[in-house]
């Protein structure tokens, strides 16, 4: 989250604030200093904090700037004096902070950390677009509704080190890549790197979603799927020890992951010591809810997902097996607990032979493994699809360097399924896709390594939706 200071006064400042409110899709927090009520926008949102005082007063502005770690300062004022004095005050407090100003008076500052938007040049450029036979600037190209967008690929983005061909581009396209001041026309084999700027063209609403996805920071799971963890408990079919394992592991996950709330939904409640224990969990971070009217798990869970913005479902092997089709259709991550106990987990394991899908879920695997403080293990096996495995290993190694995490590569001639089958101390990441719904008998004889997930029914597993 970046903190932005905005010194605002006048009609231009008011329209700028309204524009930021309507189009901002980041986690930025904005601090607005104003002294004229007419400057305030009509819409008010939580990420904006307003301070009413004269920004040309050094004593007042210094209190605010020194109390917050601002990433950037933007100055839009109605008079030249206010602009110059506000700029001088900020620069006196912080000599290096990035400052952006709107200049209507041809002010002159020799400052490498200052960006000046000349209002006269900007207006003349826009107006010249109405002349015939002149090229249009990108900001005014198209319908003007946001169908063209340029944004950088930050460090930690889920798009880093992904090949263009492995990025779903439905209703949008990557039209160009800007790298080290050079224009690159994208090809399917091209890989996106940190600090690349991409020019995206497509449906404006889709592009806003892409922008959020690209800018998603590392360590935010269960985002982007949701904010809360959900644990469904059916006391009619679950034994007390099963319920205790499920609730304990759910609470451990909640304490380690960046989740907002943990929600326990209890159906078919019966009087027991474990029921009293569950009730005692209710607090500001955990919700305990009961349903006495229905025992239709599909209906209850679907309703709760819509109501509580669920990002992760915690369940056990029995419920997973009985409701595999339903859980697959939810398109949410599913964490399956095991009897061995959460703290037996020493590492995370990922088995896949599809580099495209592996690239898509890799950032989530790193995100979760990092938050749980466990290293990732990959197997380098000499099979028919060894080329695909090499791509997966290379991609994970690149991400490991980027995130300063460790990836353990095990070179073996032995089938990893046989080797892992003797262990119960790992968390397996599984790409949750339709082929998982095939019968166990058919999967047992399959050469597709991902279909053998069912062999680890006694292990902790996390199913990540592939779409």
C-alpha positions in Angstrom: 0.0 0.0 0.0 1.4 3.4 -1.1 0.5 6.6 0.7 0.0 9.6 -1.6 -0.2 13.2 -0.5 -2.4 15.5 -2.6 -2.4 19.3 -2.1 -5.5 20.4 -3.9 -7.3 23.7 -4.6 -9.6 24.8 -7.4 -11.8 23.3 -10.1 -9.0 21.3 -11.8 -8.1 19.8 -8.4 -11.7 18.9 -7.7 -12.1 17.1 -11.1 -8.7 15.3 -10.5 -9.9 14.0 -7.2 -13.2 12.8 -8.7 -11.3 11.1 -11.5 -9.0 9.3 -9.1 -12.0 8.1 -7.0 -13.9 6.8 -10.0 -10.9 5.0 -11.7 -8.5 4.0 -9.0 -8.1 0.2 -8.7 -5.1 0.1 -6.4 -4.6 -0.3 -2.6 -3.2 3.3 -2.4 -4.2 5.5 0.4 -4.7 9.2 -0.3 -4.2 12.2 2.0 -5.8 15.4 0.7 -4.9 18.8 2.0 -7.4 21.6 1.1 -8.7 24.8 2.4 -11.7 25.5 0.2 -14.8 23.3 0.5 -15.6 23.8 -3.2 -12.5 21.7 -4.0 -13.9 18.5 -2.4 -15.4 15.9 -4.7 -19.0 14.8 -4.5 -18.0 11.2 -3.8 -16.4 10.2 -0.5 -14.5 6.9 -0.1 -12.6 5.3 2.8 -9.1 5.4 1.2 -9.2 9.2 1.1 -8.4 11.2 4.3 -9.0 15.0 4.2 -7.2 17.7 6.1 -8.4 21.3 6.0 -5.6 23.8 6.4 -3.4 26.2 4.4 -0.6 24.1 2.8 1.6 27.1 2.4 2.0 27.1 6.2 5.2 25.2 6.9 4.4 24.4 10.5 1.1 22.8 9.6 2.2 20.8 6.5 5.4 19.5 8.3 3.3 17.8 11.0 1.5 15.8 8.4 4.4 14.9 6.2 6.7 14.0 9.1 4.0 11.7 10.6 3.4 9.6 7.4 5.8 7.8 5.0 4.5 9.3 1.7 5.5 7.6 -1.5 4.6 10.7 -3.7 3.2 14.2 -3.5 0.9 15.8 -6.1 0.2 19.5 -6.1 -2.7 21.1 -8.0 -3.5 24.6 -7.0 -5.5 27.6 -8.3 -2.7 30.2 -7.9 1.0 30.4 -8.7 1.9 31.5 -5.1 0.2 28.5 -3.6 2.0 26.1 -6.0 5.4 27.5 -5.3 5.1 27.8 -1.6 3.6 24.3 -1.2 6.3 22.8 -3.3 9.1 24.6 -1.3 7.5 23.4 2.0 7.4 19.7 0.8 10.9 19.8 -0.6 12.2 21.4 2.6 10.8 18.6 4.7 11.7 15.8 2.3 14.5 16.5 -0.3 13.9 13.2 -2.2 10.2 12.5 -2.3 8.7 12.3 -5.8 6.6 15.4 -6.5 4.2 16.0 -9.5 2.7 19.4 -10.2 0.3 20.9 -12.6 1.9 24.1 -14.0 -0.3 26.9 -15.5 2.3 29.7 -15.0 5.6 28.4 -16.6 7.3 28.0 -13.2 10.9 26.9 -13.2 12.4 24.4 -10.7 15.7 22.5 -11.1 14.7 19.2 -9.4 15.4 15.7 -10.7 12.6 14.3 -8.5 10.0 16.7 -9.8 7.5 15.9 -12.7 5.8 19.0 -14.2 2.6 18.7 -16.3 2.4 21.8 -18.4 -1.3 22.6 -18.6 -0.9 24.7 -21.7 1.0 22.1 -23.6 -1.4 19.4 -22.6 -4.5 21.4 -23.7 -2.8 22.4 -27.0 -1.9 18.7 -27.8 -5.5 17.6 -27.1 -6.9 20.4 -29.2 -4.6 19.7 -32.1 -6.1 16.2 -32.4 -9.2 17.8 -34.0 -7.1 18.9 -37.0 -7.4 16.6 -40.1 -4.5 14.2 -41.1 -2.6 14.4 -37.8 -1.9 11.3 -35.7 -3.8 10.9 -32.4 -2.0 10.6 -29.1 -2.7 7.4 -27.2 -4.6 9.1 -24.4 -7.2 10.1 -26.9 -7.2 7.2 -29.2 -10.3 4.9 -29.6 -13.6 5.5 -28.0 -12.1 7.2 -25.0 -13.7 4.9 -22.4 -10.5 3.1 -21.2 -10.2 0.5 -23.8 -6.4 1.2 -24.1 -4.3 1.0 -21.0 -0.6 1.0 -20.2 0.8 -0.3 -16.9 4.0 -1.7 -15.5 4.6 -5.3 -14.3 5.9 -4.8 -10.7 8.2 -7.1 -8.8 6.0 -9.8 -7.2 3.3 -9.7 -9.9 1.6 -12.9 -10.9 2.6 -12.0 -14.5 6.3 -11.9 -13.9 8.3 -14.5 -15.9 5.2 -15.8 -17.7 5.2 -16.4 -21.4 2.7 -14.5 -23.5 1.2 -17.7 -24.8 0.4 -18.8 -21.2 -1.6 -15.7 -20.3 -5.3 -15.9 -20.9 -6.3 -13.0 -23.0 -10.1 -13.2 -23.3 -11.6 -9.9 -24.5 -8.2 -8.2 -24.2 -4.8 -8.4 -25.8 -1.2 -7.4 -25.0 -0.4 -5.2 -28.0 3.0 -4.0 -27.1 5.8 -4.3 -24.5 8.1 -1.4 -23.5 11.4 -2.7 -22.0 14.4 -0.5 -21.3 13.1 2.3 -23.4 12.5 0.0 -26.4 9.3 -1.0 -28.1 8.8 -4.8 -28.5 6.0 -6.4 -30.4 4.9 -9.4 -28.4 5.2 -12.9 -29.7 3.8 -16.1 -28.0 7.3 -17.1 -26.8 8.1 -13.8 -25.3 8.4 -13.6 -21.5 7.2 -10.7 -19.3 9.9 -9.4 -17.0 9.8 -7.1 -13.9 9.4 -3.5 -14.8 8.1 -4.2 -18.3 5.3 -1.8 -19.3 2.6 -3.4 -21.4 0.1 -1.7 -23.6 -3.2 -3.6 -23.3 -6.2 -3.2 -25.5 -9.7 -4.6 -24.8 -12.9 -4.3 -22.9 -12.5 -1.5 -20.3 -14.1 -3.5 -17.5 -11.9 -6.5 -18.4 -8.8 -4.3 -18.4 -9.6 -3.0 -14.9 -9.7 -6.6 -13.7 -6.4 -7.4 -15.5 -4.8 -4.3 -13.9 -5.8 -5.5 -10.5 -4.4 -8.9 -11.2 -1.1 -7.6 -12.5 -0.7 -5.2 -9.6 -1.6 -7.8 -6.9 1.2 -7.9 -4.4 3.0 -11.0 -3.1 1.7 -12.3 0.2 -2.0 -11.5 -0.3 -3.6 -14.9 -0.5 -6.5 -15.7 -0.3 -6.8 -12.6 -2.5 -7.6 -12.5 -5.5 -10.2 -15.3 -4.8 -11.7 -13.6 -1.8 -10.8 -12.3 1.7 -12.1 -14.9 4.1 -11.6 -18.6 5.0 -14.6 -20.8 5.2 -14.9 -24.1 7.2 -18.1 -26.2 6.8 -18.9 -28.6 9.6 -21.6 -31.2 9.4 -21.8 -32.8 12.9 -24.2 -35.5 11.6 -21.5 -37.1 9.5 -18.3 -35.9 11.2 -16.9 -37.4 14.4 -15.8 -35.2 17.2 -12.1 -35.9 16.5 -12.6 -35.0 12.8 -14.3 -31.7 13.7 -11.5 -30.9 16.1 -8.8 -31.5 13.4 -10.8 -29.5 10.9 -11.3 -26.5 13.2 -7.8 -26.5 14.6 -6.2 -26.5 11.1 -8.6 -23.8 9.9 -7.5 -21.6 12.8 -3.8 -22.2 12.1 -4.3 -21.3 8.4 -6.2 -18.2 9.4 -3.4 -17.1 11.7 -0.7 -17.6 9.0 -2.5 -16.4 5.9 -3.5 -12.9 5.0 -7.2 -13.6 5.5 -9.7 -11.2 7.0 -12.1 -13.5 8.8 -12.5 -17.2 9.5 -16.1 -18.4 9.2 -17.3 -21.7 10.7 -20.6 -22.9 9.4 -22.2 -25.6 11.6 -25.1 -27.8 10.4 -26.9 -30.7 12.2 -25.5 -29.4 15.5 -25.6 -31.9 18.4 -24.8 -31.3 22.0 -21.2 -32.3 22.8 -18.0 -30.9 24.2 -16.7 -30.0 20.7 -19.8 -27.9 20.0 -19.2 -25.8 23.1 -15.6 -25.4 22.0 -16.6 -24.2 18.6 -19.0 -21.7 20.1 -16.1 -20.3 22.2 -14.2 -19.4 19.0 -16.5 -16.5 18.2 -14.6 -13.2 18.2 -13.9 -10.2 16.0 -11.9 -12.3 13.6 -13.9 -15.5 13.7 -17.6 -16.1 13.0 -19.5 -19.1 14.2 -22.8 -19.5 12.3 -25.4 -22.3 12.6 -28.0 -23.5 10.1 -31.0 -25.4 11.6 -33.2 -25.3 8.6 -31.3 -27.1 5.9 -28.6 -29.8 5.5 -28.1 -29.3 1.8 -24.3 -28.5 1.9 -24.2 -27.3 -1.7 -27.0 -24.8 -1.1 -25.6 -23.6 2.2 -22.0 -23.2 0.9 -23.0 -21.5 -2.3 -25.1 -18.9 -0.3 -22.3 -18.3 2.2 -19.7 -17.7 -0.6 -21.9 -15.0 -2.1 -22.5 -13.4 1.4 -19.0 -13.6 2.9 -16.6 -13.2 -0.1 -14.9 -16.5 0.6 -11.4 -17.0 -0.8 -10.5 -20.4 0.6 -12.5 -23.4 1.8 -11.1 -25.8 4.4 -12.5 -29.4 4.4 -11.5 -33.0 4.9 -10.9 -36.0 2.7 -14.4 -37.5 3.2 -16.3 -34.3 2.3 -13.9 -33.6 -0.7 -14.5 -37.0 -2.1 -18.2 -36.9 -1.7 -18.5 -33.3 -3.2 -15.7 -33.2 -5.7 -17.9 -32.0 -8.7 -19.5 -29.3 -6.6 -16.3 -28.0 -5.2 -14.7 -28.0 -8.7 -17.5 -25.8 -10.0 -17.0 -23.2 -7.2 -13.7 -22.2 -8.8 -12.2 -21.6 -5.4 -9.1 -22.9 -3.7 -9.8 -26.0 -1.4 -7.5 -26.9 1.5 -7.9 -30.5 2.5 -6.7 -31.4 6.0 -5.0 -34.6 7.1 -4.8 -36.6 10.3 -1.1 -36.2 10.6 -1.5 -32.7 12.0 -0.7 -29.3 10.4 2.7 -28.9 12.0 4.0 -32.1 10.4 4.2 -30.2 7.1 7.9 -29.6 6.3 7.6 -28.6 2.6 5.2 -28.0 -0.3 5.2 -30.3 -3.3 4.0 -29.5 -6.8 3.6 -32.3 -9.5 2.7 -31.1 -13.0 3.7 -31.7 -16.6 1.9 -28.7 -18.0 4.1 -25.6 -18.1 1.2 -23.3 -19.2 -1.0 -24.1 -16.2 2.0 -24.3 -13.9 2.9 -20.7 -14.8 -0.6 -19.6 -14.1 -0.7 -21.0 -10.5 3.0 -20.5 -9.7 2.6 -17.1 -8.0 -0.1 -18.5 -5.8 2.1 -21.5 -4.8 4.9 -19.1 -3.9 2.5 -16.8 -2.0 1.1 -19.6 0.1 4.4 -21.4 0.7 6.0 -18.1 1.8 3.2 -17.2 4.2 3.3 -20.7 5.7 7.1 -20.5 5.8 7.7 -23.8 3.9 10.0 -24.4 0.9 8.8 -25.6 -2.5 9.9 -29.0 -3.9 9.9 -29.9 -7.5 10.8 -33.3 -9.1 13.1 -33.4 -12.1 12.1 -36.8 -13.6 13.3 -38.1 -16.9 10.0 -38.9 -18.6 8.6 -38.3 -22.1 7.5 -34.8 -21.2 10.9 -33.8 -19.7 10.9 -30.6 -21.9 7.7 -29.4 -20.2 9.2 -30.2 -16.8 12.4 -28.2 -17.6 10.2 -25.2 -18.5 8.3 -25.5 -15.1 11.6 -25.8 -13.2 13.1 -22.8 -15.0 10.0 -20.7 -14.3 10.0 -21.6 -10.6 13.7 -20.9 -10.3 13.2 -17.5 -11.8 10.4 -16.7 -9.3 12.6 -18.0 -6.4 15.3 -15.4 -7.2 12.7 -12.7 -7.6 10.9 -13.5 -4.3 14.1 -14.5 -2.5 12.6 -17.9 -1.7 14.1 -21.4 -2.0 13.0 -24.1 -4.5 14.3 -27.6 -3.9 14.8 -29.6 -7.1 15.0 -33.4 -6.7 16.6 -35.2 -9.6 15.4 -38.8 -9.6 14.9 -41.8 -11.8 12.2 -43.1 -9.5 8.5 -42.2 -10.0 7.9 -39.3 -7.5 4.5 -40.7 -6.7 6.1 -43.9 -5.3 8.6 -41.8 -3.3 6.0 -39.4 -1.9 3.6 -42.2 -1.1 5.8 -43.2 1.8 5.6 -39.7 3.4 3.0 -37.7 5.2 5.0 -34.5 5.9 4.2 -32.3 2.9 1.5 -30.1 1.5 0.7 -31.0 -2.2 -0.5 -28.3 -4.5 -2.9 -29.6 -7.1 -4.2 -27.8 -10.2 -8.0 -28.3 -9.8 -9.3 -29.0 -13.3 -12.0 -31.1 -14.9 -9.8 -34.1 -15.5 -9.7 -34.6 -11.7 -13.3 -35.7 -11.9 -12.5 -38.9 -13.8 -12.8 -42.2 -12.0 -9.9 -43.4 -9.8 -9.6 -46.6 -11.7 -9.0 -44.7 -15.0 -6.7 -42.3 -13.3 -4.7 -45.1 -11.7 -3.4 -46.3 -15.1 -3.0 -42.8 -16.5 0.5 -41.4 -17.4 -0.7 -38.0 -16.5 1.1 -37.3 -13.2 -1.5 -34.8 -12.1 -4.3 -37.3 -12.2 -2.7 -39.3 -9.4 -3.5 -36.7 -6.7 -5.9 -39.2 -5.1 -3.0 -41.4 -4.0 -2.1 -38.7 -1.4 -5.5 -38.8 0.3 -3.7 -39.0 3.7 -1.7 -35.9 3.0 -2.5 -32.2 3.2 -3.5 -30.9 -0.2 -4.4 -27.5 -1.6 -6.5 -27.5 -4.8 -6.0 -24.4 -6.9 -8.6 -23.7 -9.7 -7.1 -23.6 -13.2 -9.5 -21.0 -14.6 
